[in-house]
């Protein structure tokens, strides 16, 4: 018995020694782990961030406008376990979903069976923050019609299941994919109580007028809908059967990028009394075939005021071979009054020039011209010299002016703008001197119509110099840009463009006492445009290729 007790005690002593050694080794191990983590944190500081802050970073990383293959919250879960826990725990990440059903590289959704897709859809939004609304984007390409019917039906059911919590819905589709969403779009009992922003874009290359589309009824009940962006077939947007009937009267932002006849433009804008931002990017004033609504219009006897509209953009299309703009166009614009507009952008495609007077002087009130209009952009607008000068002279608080005029020589326009810039101002004047608030000045001209480009450069430099020298201006000039539009790549060489730049900069340097333009914050730019796309970006226009082809045919 004594021997066994001694043996047990000896074993216990050995165990205690081993435990002490294990404790010592474990302490060394933990110290080494801390040392490794320290150096890892030096190499990658993001590892020091707590999961809550890491989740906010993920949120900003996902919410960006990017191509279809952009990253999703799922990609964060593949980095490491810490990132996976942070991504799965950040509910804000899962409030937005972008799907491209039918696209072969997008999550493999085209290969999922309807049941697996339903599980994916529900599990995604189950992780979302229940206190925040949902944002859903659906992009259908040309392969979408190949989706199985059951898959398409399940997609529509899944969208319908979250429709009461949708705040933003974006649907993009191409020719032949409209029917994929038909069960959802034709559902007149859908609940879109939280929907505020809707984007419905059809990027079909061609539309057949005889093609029959079922009615779009899903947006019948959307009491909070206020922002709508559309590019859909004209006979869906406005027709006698009201195939697309959003609550026009409550909309505050309307952006229509598809073709509208003049009659349909009237039908839309006269139903939007609360409009704050109105973009109508392709109003066809020359197409008499699709303008049948004009003859059926019962125009009101008094003008309609849009007291909330502050941002208005009109881009017209047509054909020079058709008859000139008739009195209906003038009568329609005379009935629209803009008392508080701040930004006005009027343009037409290169083959269709609309008159300035009906658009500007008939729609803007005197208060808008002298007190509220801050930004004016005119591109391919038909105006004689007196009309243009009256327009600039009446916009006394104008801060941004962008001009791309035709019909009147650019040199003549600049000579008269120079007189405005050099004219003295008097304290007794009822309104400020024209261009005294101007901060941004852009001028574009067609090289083919203005071969004396050096004279234009010299005059442009003189106008900018006069604006800089005027010490009684209410705002300093911040930016001046001169653009040479050489769409046909005629003969404007790089050396000629550099000479033009030198001519402009010489006047600006003299006005600033010999210093560089940038020394006083003047952003000076002289650039050549070889495509209409470049002008459309600068002047914020809809990029159309067909107008250039028509213009080229007419000139040749």
C-alpha positions in Angstrom: 0.0 0.0 0.0 2.8 2.4 0.9 4.6 1.6 -2.4 1.5 2.4 -4.4 1.0 5.7 -2.5 4.6 6.7 -3.2 4.2 5.8 -6.9 1.1 7.8 -7.1 2.7 10.8 -5.5 5.7 10.5 -7.9 3.3 10.5 -10.9 1.5 13.5 -9.5 4.8 15.4 -9.1 5.7 14.5 -12.7 2.3 15.7 -13.9 2.7 19.0 -12.1 6.1 19.5 -13.7 4.6 18.8 -17.1 1.7 21.1 -16.5 4.1 23.9 -15.5 6.2 23.2 -18.6 2.9 23.3 -20.7 1.9 26.5 -19.1 5.4 28.0 -19.9 5.2 26.8 -23.4 1.6 28.1 -23.8 2.7 31.5 -22.6 5.5 31.6 -25.1 3.0 30.5 -27.8 0.6 33.3 -26.9 3.4 35.8 -26.9 4.5 34.6 -30.3 0.9 34.9 -31.6 0.7 38.5 -30.2 4.0 39.3 -31.9 2.8 37.8 -35.2 -0.6 39.7 -35.0 1.3 42.9 -34.2 3.5 42.7 -37.3 0.5 41.6 -39.4 -1.4 44.7 -38.2 1.5 46.8 -39.3 1.4 45.2 -42.7 -2.5 45.4 -42.9 -3.9 48.0 -40.6 -7.5 47.1 -41.5 -7.2 44.0 -39.3 -7.2 46.3 -36.3 -10.7 47.6 -37.1 -13.6 46.3 -35.1 -16.3 44.4 -37.0 -18.8 47.2 -36.7 -16.5 49.7 -38.4 -15.4 47.0 -40.9 -19.1 46.5 -41.9 -19.5 50.2 -42.6 -16.4 50.1 -44.9 -18.0 47.1 -46.7 -21.2 49.1 -47.1 -19.4 51.9 -49.0 -17.4 49.4 -51.0 -20.5 47.7 -52.4 -22.7 50.8 -53.0 -21.0 52.1 -56.1 -22.1 52.4 -59.7 -20.1 49.8 -61.5 -20.5 47.2 -64.3 -22.6 44.0 -63.9 -19.6 42.0 -62.6 -19.1 44.3 -59.6 -18.4 42.7 -56.2 -21.2 41.8 -53.9 -21.3 41.2 -50.1 -20.6 37.5 -50.8 -17.1 38.4 -52.0 -16.2 39.8 -48.6 -17.0 36.4 -46.9 -14.3 34.7 -48.9 -11.3 36.8 -47.5 -11.1 35.4 -44.0 -13.2 34.3 -41.1 -13.1 37.8 -39.5 -14.3 39.4 -42.7 -17.0 36.7 -43.1 -18.4 37.4 -39.7 -18.3 41.2 -40.2 -20.0 40.9 -43.6 -22.7 38.5 -42.4 -23.3 40.7 -39.4 -23.7 44.0 -41.3 -27.4 44.0 -42.2 -27.0 47.2 -44.3 -25.0 45.2 -46.8 -27.9 43.0 -47.7 -30.5 45.7 -48.4 -29.4 46.0 -52.0 -29.4 43.2 -54.6 -28.4 43.3 -58.2 -29.3 40.4 -60.4 -28.7 39.6 -64.0 -30.8 36.5 -64.7 -29.7 34.7 -67.8 -26.2 36.2 -67.7 -23.7 33.3 -67.8 -21.2 34.9 -65.3 -23.6 36.3 -62.7 -23.7 34.0 -59.7 -24.7 31.1 -62.0 -28.3 32.1 -61.5 -29.3 30.9 -64.9 -28.4 27.3 -63.8 -30.3 27.4 -60.5 -33.5 25.5 -60.2 -36.5 27.6 -59.2 -36.4 26.2 -55.6 -32.7 27.0 -55.1 -33.3 30.5 -56.5 -36.2 31.1 -54.2 -34.0 30.0 -51.2 -31.2 32.3 -52.4 -33.5 35.3 -52.8 -35.2 34.9 -49.4 -31.9 34.2 -47.5 -30.3 37.3 -49.0 -33.0 39.7 -47.8 -33.4 37.8 -44.5 -30.0 39.1 -43.6 -31.1 42.7 -44.5 -31.8 45.4 -42.0 -35.6 45.2 -41.4 -35.7 48.8 -40.5 -34.3 49.9 -43.8 -35.9 49.7 -47.3 -34.8 47.4 -50.0 -33.1 48.3 -53.3 -33.4 45.8 -56.2 -31.8 46.0 -59.6 -32.7 43.5 -62.4 -30.7 43.5 -65.6 -32.0 41.3 -68.4 -29.8 40.7 -71.5 -30.6 39.0 -74.7 -30.2 35.5 -73.1 -33.0 36.2 -70.6 -35.8 34.8 -72.9 -34.0 31.4 -72.7 -34.9 31.2 -69.0 -37.3 28.5 -68.1 -40.9 29.6 -67.6 -40.9 28.2 -64.0 -37.7 30.1 -63.2 -39.2 33.3 -64.6 -42.4 32.8 -62.7 -40.4 32.2 -59.5 -38.4 35.3 -60.1 -41.6 37.4 -60.4 -43.0 35.8 -57.2 -39.8 36.5 -55.4 -39.9 40.2 -56.4 -43.5 40.4 -55.4 -42.7 39.0 -52.0 -40.5 41.9 -51.1 -42.4 44.6 -53.1 -44.0 46.2 -50.0 -40.4 47.1 -48.7 -38.9 48.1 -52.0 -37.8 51.8 -52.0 -35.8 51.6 -55.3 -36.5 49.4 -58.2 -34.4 49.3 -61.4 -35.3 47.1 -64.4 -33.2 47.0 -67.5 -34.1 44.8 -70.4 -33.4 44.3 -74.1 -35.6 43.2 -77.0 -37.5 40.1 -76.3 -37.0 40.1 -72.5 -40.1 42.1 -71.6 -42.2 39.0 -71.3 -39.9 37.5 -68.6 -41.2 40.0 -66.1 -44.8 40.0 -67.4 -46.3 38.2 -64.3 -44.9 41.0 -62.1 -45.5 44.0 -64.4 -49.1 43.0 -65.2 -50.0 42.5 -61.5 -52.4 45.2 -60.6 -52.7 44.2 -57.0 -49.0 44.5 -56.1 -48.2 46.6 -53.0 -45.4 49.1 -53.6 -46.2 51.2 -50.6 -42.5 52.1 -50.0 -41.4 52.6 -53.6 -39.8 56.0 -54.1 -37.4 55.6 -57.1 -38.2 53.7 -60.3 -36.0 53.1 -63.3 -37.4 51.2 -66.3 -35.0 51.1 -69.2 -35.5 49.2 -72.5 -32.2 49.1 -74.5 -33.6 47.4 -77.5 -31.8 48.3 -80.6 -35.1 48.6 -82.6 -38.8 48.8 -81.7 -41.5 47.6 -84.0 -44.5 50.0 -84.0 -46.9 47.1 -84.6 -45.6 45.1 -81.7 -48.2 44.6 -79.0 -47.2 44.9 -75.4 -49.4 43.9 -72.4 -50.3 46.7 -70.0 -48.0 47.6 -67.2 -50.3 47.8 -64.1 -47.9 47.0 -61.2 -47.2 50.7 -60.4 -50.9 51.6 -59.9 -50.5 51.7 -56.1 -47.2 53.5 -55.2 -48.2 56.3 -52.9 -44.6 57.4 -52.2 -43.3 57.2 -55.8 -41.6 60.5 -56.7 -38.6 59.8 -58.9 -39.1 58.0 -62.3 -36.5 57.4 -65.0 -37.9 55.8 -68.2 -36.7 54.6 -71.6 -39.5 52.5 -72.9 -41.4 52.2 -76.2 -43.6 55.2 -76.9 -46.8 53.3 -77.3 -46.3 51.8 -73.8 -45.7 55.1 -72.1 -48.6 57.1 -73.4 -51.6 55.7 -75.3 -55.3 55.4 -75.1 -55.3 52.2 -73.0 -52.9 53.7 -70.4 -50.5 50.7 -70.6 -48.1 52.5 -68.3 -49.8 54.6 -65.6 -47.6 55.8 -62.8 -49.0 58.4 -60.5 -47.9 61.4 -62.6 -49.5 64.0 -60.3 -47.2 63.1 -57.3 -43.9 62.8 -59.2 -41.2 65.3 -58.5 -38.5 63.9 -60.8 -39.2 62.7 -64.3 -36.3 61.6 -66.6 -37.6 60.2 -70.0 -34.8 59.2 -72.4 -37.0 57.4 -74.9 -38.6 59.1 -77.9 -41.7 61.3 -77.2 -43.8 63.0 -79.7 -44.8 66.5 -79.0 -48.3 65.4 -78.1 -47.1 62.8 -75.6 -44.7 65.4 -74.1 -47.7 67.6 -73.4 -49.7 64.8 -72.0 -46.9 63.9 -69.6 -45.9 67.3 -68.4 -49.4 68.6 -67.9 -50.0 65.8 -65.5 -47.0 66.7 -63.3 -47.8 69.8 -61.3 -45.3 69.1 -58.6 -42.4 68.5 -60.9 -39.0 69.7 -59.6 -36.7 68.0 -62.1 -37.9 67.3 -65.6 -35.6 65.7 -68.2 -37.2 65.1 -71.6 -34.3 63.9 -73.7 -35.8 63.1 -77.1 -38.9 65.1 -78.0 -39.6 64.5 -81.7 -41.1 67.7 -83.2 -40.7 66.5 -86.8 -42.4 63.1 -86.7 -46.0 63.8 -87.7 -46.8 60.1 -87.9 -46.5 59.6 -84.2 -47.9 63.0 -83.3 -51.5 62.0 -83.7 -52.2 63.0 -80.2 -51.7 66.7 -81.1 -54.9 66.8 -83.1 -56.8 65.3 -80.2 -55.4 67.7 -77.6 -57.6 70.1 -75.9 -55.2 72.7 -74.9 -56.2 74.8 -71.9 -57.1 78.5 -72.4 -54.6 79.6 -69.7 -51.0 78.8 -69.2 -49.9 76.1 -66.7 -47.4 77.2 -64.1 -44.9 74.7 -62.7 -44.0 76.5 -59.4 -41.6 73.8 -58.2 -39.6 73.1 -61.4 -36.0 74.1 -60.8 -34.1 71.8 -63.2 -35.5 71.6 -66.8 -33.9 69.8 -69.7 -35.3 69.6 -73.2 -33.6 67.8 -76.1 -35.4 67.8 -79.5 -35.1 65.6 -82.5 -36.6 65.8 -86.0 -35.7 66.1 -89.7 -34.7 69.1 -91.7 -36.4 67.6 -94.7 -39.8 67.9 -93.1 -41.8 71.1 -92.8 -40.6 73.8 -90.3 -41.9 73.8 -86.8 -45.5 74.7 -86.9 -47.6 76.9 -84.7 -48.6 73.9 -82.5 -45.1 73.7 -81.1 -45.2 77.4 -80.3 -48.7 77.2 -78.8 -47.7 74.3 -76.5 -44.6 76.0 -75.1 -46.6 79.2 -74.6 -48.8 77.3 -72.1 -45.8 76.2 -69.9 -44.6 78.8 -67.4 -41.4 78.4 -65.3 -41.4 80.9 -62.5 -38.5 79.5 -60.4 -36.3 77.5 -62.8 -32.6 77.5 -61.9 -31.1 75.2 -64.5 -32.3 75.2 -68.2 -30.7 73.0 -70.8 -32.1 73.2 -74.3 -30.7 71.2 -77.2 -31.5 69.5 -80.4 -29.7 66.9 -82.4 -27.4 68.2 -85.2 -30.0 67.7 -87.9 -32.9 69.5 -86.1 -32.6 73.1 -84.9 -35.4 74.4 -82.7 -36.1 78.2 -82.3 -34.9 79.9 -79.2 -37.8 82.4 -78.7 -40.7 80.0 -78.0 -38.6 78.0 -75.6 -36.9 80.8 -73.6 -39.1 83.9 -73.8 -42.4 82.1 -73.9 -41.8 79.8 -70.9 -39.6 81.7 -68.5 -41.2 84.5 -66.5 -39.5 87.8 -65.9 -38.8 86.7 -62.3 -37.1 83.5 -63.4 -34.8 85.3 -65.9 -33.7 88.1 -63.5 -33.8 86.3 -60.2 -33.6 82.5 -60.3 -32.0 81.2 -63.5 -28.4 80.3 -62.6 -27.4 77.8 -65.4 -28.2 78.0 -69.1 -27.1 75.6 -71.7 -28.0 76.0 -75.4 -26.9 73.4 -78.0 -27.8 73.5 -81.7 -30.6 76.0 -81.0 -31.7 78.2 -83.9 -31.4 81.9 -82.9 -30.4 85.0 -84.6 -27.9 87.4 -82.9 -30.5 89.7 -81.4 -32.4 86.8 -79.8 -29.3 85.3 -78.3 -28.1 88.6 -76.9 -31.5 89.4 -75.4 -31.4 86.0 -73.8 -28.0 86.6 -72.2 -28.9 90.2 -71.3 -32.0 89.1 -69.4 -30.3 86.4 -67.4 -28.7 88.8 -65.0 -27.8 86.3 -62.2 -26.5 83.6 -64.6 -23.6 81.7 -63.1 -23.0 79.0 -65.8 -23.3 79.6 -69.5 -22.8 76.9 -72.1 -23.2 77.8 -75.8 -23.0 75.7 -79.0 -24.9 77.8 -81.5 -25.3 77.6 -85.2 -26.7 80.0 -87.7 -24.9 83.1 -86.3 -21.1 83.3 -86.8 -19.2 82.5 -83.6 -17.0 85.5 -84.1 -20.0 87.8 -84.1 -21.4 86.2 -80.9 -18.1 86.7 -79.1 -17.7 90.3 -80.3 -21.1 91.1 -78.7 -20.3 89.2 -75.6 -17.1 91.2 -75.3 -19.2 94.4 -75.3 -21.3 92.9 -72.4 -18.1 92.1 -70.5 -16.6 95.6 -71.1 -19.7 97.6 -70.4 -19.6 99.6 -67.2 -22.0 98.9 -64.4 -24.0 101.5 -62.5 -25.4 101.4 -59.1 -28.7 102.9 -60.4 -29.3 100.0 -62.7 -32.4 98.0 -61.9 -30.7 94.7 -62.6 -27.0 93.6 -62.4 -24.9 93.9 -65.5 -25.1 90.9 -67.8 -22.5 88.2 -67.0 -21.5 89.9 -63.8 -22.3 86.7 -61.8 -20.8 84.3 -64.4 -18.5 81.7 -62.9 -18.4 79.1 -65.7 -18.3 79.9 -69.4 -18.3 77.2 -72.1 -18.3 77.8 -75.8 -18.3 75.2 -78.5 -18.3 75.7 -82.3 -18.3 73.6 -85.4 -14.9 73.7 -87.2 -16.6 73.0 -90.6 -18.7 76.2 -90.2 -16.0 78.4 -88.7 -12.7 78.0 -90.6 -11.3 81.2 -89.0 -10.7 79.4 -85.7 -7.8 81.6 -84.7 -10.1 84.7 -84.7 -12.5 82.8 -82.5 -9.6 81.9 -80.1 -8.5 85.5 -79.9 -12.0 86.8 -79.2 -12.7 84.1 -76.7 -9.5 85.1 -74.8 -10.5 88.8 -74.9 -13.9 87.9 -73.4 -12.3 85.9 -70.6 -9.7 88.6 -70.0 -12.4 91.3 -69.7 -14.4 89.2 -67.2 -11.2 88.7 -65.1 -10.3 92.4 -65.2 -13.8 93.6 -64.1 -13.4 94.4 -60.4 -17.1 95.2 -60.0 -18.2 91.7 -60.8 -20.4 89.9 -58.2 -18.7 86.6 -58.7 -15.1 85.8 -59.9 -14.7 83.8 -63.1 -13.7 80.2 -62.1 -13.7 78.3 -65.4 -13.6 79.0 -69.1 -13.6 76.4 -71.8 -13.4 76.6 -75.6 -14.3 73.5 -77.6 -13.7 72.9 -81.4 -16.1 70.3 -82.7 -14.4 68.6 -85.6 -16.8 65.6 -86.0 -15.7 64.9 -89.6 -11.9 65.1 -88.6 -11.5 67.7 -91.4 -8.0 69.2 -91.1 -7.5 70.5 -87.6 -4.1 69.3 -86.6 -2.5 69.2 -83.2 -0.3 72.1 -84.1 -3.3 74.2 -84.9 -5.0 73.3 -81.7 -1.8 74.3 -79.7 -1.7 77.6 -81.6 -5.3 78.2 -80.6 -4.5 77.4 -77.0 -1.6 79.9 -77.0 -3.8 82.6 -78.5 -6.4 82.2 -75.7 -3.9 81.9 -72.9 -2.0 85.0 -74.0 -5.0 87.3 -73.2 -5.7 85.5 -69.9 -2.0 85.9 -68.8 -2.1 89.6 -69.7 -5.3 90.1 -67.7 -3.8 88.4 -64.7 -0.6 90.5 -64.8 1.6 87.9 -66.5 0.8 85.0 -64.1 -0.4 81.6 -65.1 -4.1 81.1 -65.4 -4.1 78.6 -62.5 -2.4 81.1 -60.2 -5.7 82.8 -59.5 -7.9 79.7 -59.7 -9.0 80.2 -63.4 -9.5 76.7 -64.9 -8.8 77.4 -68.6 -9.4 74.6 -71.2 -9.1 74.5 -75.0 -10.0 71.1 -76.5 -11.0 69.5 -79.8 -14.1 67.2 -80.0 -13.9 64.6 -82.7 -17.3 62.9 -81.8 -20.7 64.0 -80.7 -20.3 61.8 -77.6 -17.7 64.2 -76.2 -20.0 67.2 -76.6 -22.9 65.3 -75.1 -20.9 64.5 -72.0 -19.7 68.1 -71.6 -23.1 69.7 -72.3 -25.0 66.9 -70.5 -26.9 65.7 -73.5 -28.3 62.4 -74.7 -25.7 60.7 -76.8 -27.3 59.9 -80.2 -25.5 58.5 -83.2 -28.3 58.6 -85.6 -28.5 62.5 -85.7 -24.9 62.7 -86.9 -25.6 60.1 -89.6 -28.6 62.2 -90.8 -26.6 65.4 -90.7 -23.8 63.8 -92.7 -26.2 62.6 -95.4 -27.8 66.0 -95.6 -24.5 67.8 -96.0 -23.1 65.4 -98.5 
